[in-house]
Amino acid sequence: EHDLHASTVLVDYTISAYLISAGLAGFLWGPLSDRFGRKIILIVTFILFLAFTIVCALARTIAVLLVFRSLQGAVICASFVVGQSAVVDIYPPEKIGFAMGLFLVPLLVGPIIGPFIGGILSSVFGWRSTFIALGIMTIIATLMIFFFVPETHPHLVFQRLSRKLQKNSDDKNTKAALNIRETDIIMKPRFIPPWRSLIFLFDMTLIPHIALCNSNFSILFLLFTVMSNRLTEKPYLLSPFSIGLCYIPTGIGSLTGSLCGGWISDWSAKRFPRAIEGRLIFNLIGSFLCPFGLLLCGWSFHFNLHLAGPLIGSTLFCFGETFMFTSTSAFATIKKPTMAGTILALISSIGFLSSGIGIIVIIPLFKILKFGYLFSILAAIVFLLICISGMVIIFQIRKSNLTTTHSNSLKTTPSSHALIDQSKDIIPIQLF
């Protein structure tokens, strides 16, 4: 703030700009990766991120920092979207929950552990050192992707196998090569315009879960932005290094929530195999920790209670948030497997956009409503979304059970007319 002659509000707005640009650009990276492949998109966006990071490290005014932080967000969100798409490419549906949990660990824990590392660097070397560290890590990550990460897009994988078989073909594998070419044609990717993904916002079996997931995701960024400011005020008066240490419990909460959430999601899917929504049941129950954690954190700050209060509250919230996030991502990709990149881009874009807008809108309200009241409102919103999501899950599971029972009864009926009418009784899941 002192170096760039900027207020705390303007510094917070750089975070908001980063998130909003990530949300807007996120709509594009999913369809691009579905069309051109995962690896090339990751390499290009990481190189662009490195260039923008260098400019941020050399910024002399808050305006330059604001612009290039926005560009940073626009390109780095590709790692979030494309990485999840690669997980969907590799793992079968029965294992995708835990795999998604593993993938999301660094992405969800990073924003929490980042302030700890950034606090140390800023205290010792100044704020520019955080961007230098980012640049070094980006170079390492880009080289690792280039040399060690294979392309996972099914179409491109089949193309590579087809060329390999054709090159080394003999009488035995000629037929295999032809079969792969046929599959290659069937699965040929196409670019889906980014705005086409918005149609999923009208899918009433999908949007309640996305709304809950992204509401918690938005509050997560808002919570950390508020905490970093509140802990510098009385009665806490913590240094940047001490504030960084305060994020360690929340990081542990996010880590355990992500891993446990993925495992529970896969276990639930086996327990309720008739409906895809079955994998969300126990994760939804765990997400009740989110409103409870918000209330504990908000009122602890409101009454200037011991630091343990807000730390426990934020840790419970982080656990509940990641516990639900992993299962929602797995559920959405299993529900829309042919448009995995597009649907994941929609989820991440809405989350980043709502996070950025939330920082702009809600932070000024803290001066009016104070912590306890505003966090209570946020907790009430989350609680309401949990209830709506739960009703949709119960409805879909009950409907799938009735449909299965009715289908079994029709199979025992010799009438061909009954078999013809069977398809009319199965209502498309998107229409309830």
Protein Blocks (a to p, Z undefined) as FASTA:
>chain_A
ZZnopafklmmmmmmmmmmmmmmmmmmmmmmmmmnojklmmmmmmmmmmmmmmmmmmpcb
fklmmmmmmmmmmmmmmmmmmmmmmmmmmpcfklmmmmmmmmmmmmmmmmmmmmmmmmmm
mmmnojklmmmmmmmmmmmmmmmmmmmmccfbfklmmmmmmmmmmmmgcfklmmmmmmmm
mmmmmmoccdddfklmmmmmmmmklmmmmmmmmmmmmmmmmmmmmmmmmmmpcfklpafk
lmmmmmmmmmmmmmmmmmmmmmmmmmmmmmmmmbmklmmmmmmmmmmmmmmmmmmmmmmm
mnopafklmmmmmmmmmmmmmmmmmmmmmmmmmmmmmlmmmmmmmmmmmmmmmmmmmmmm
mmmmmmmnommlmmmmmmmmmmmmmmmmmmmmmmmmmmmmmmmmmmmmmmmpmbfklmmm
mmmmmccfklZZ
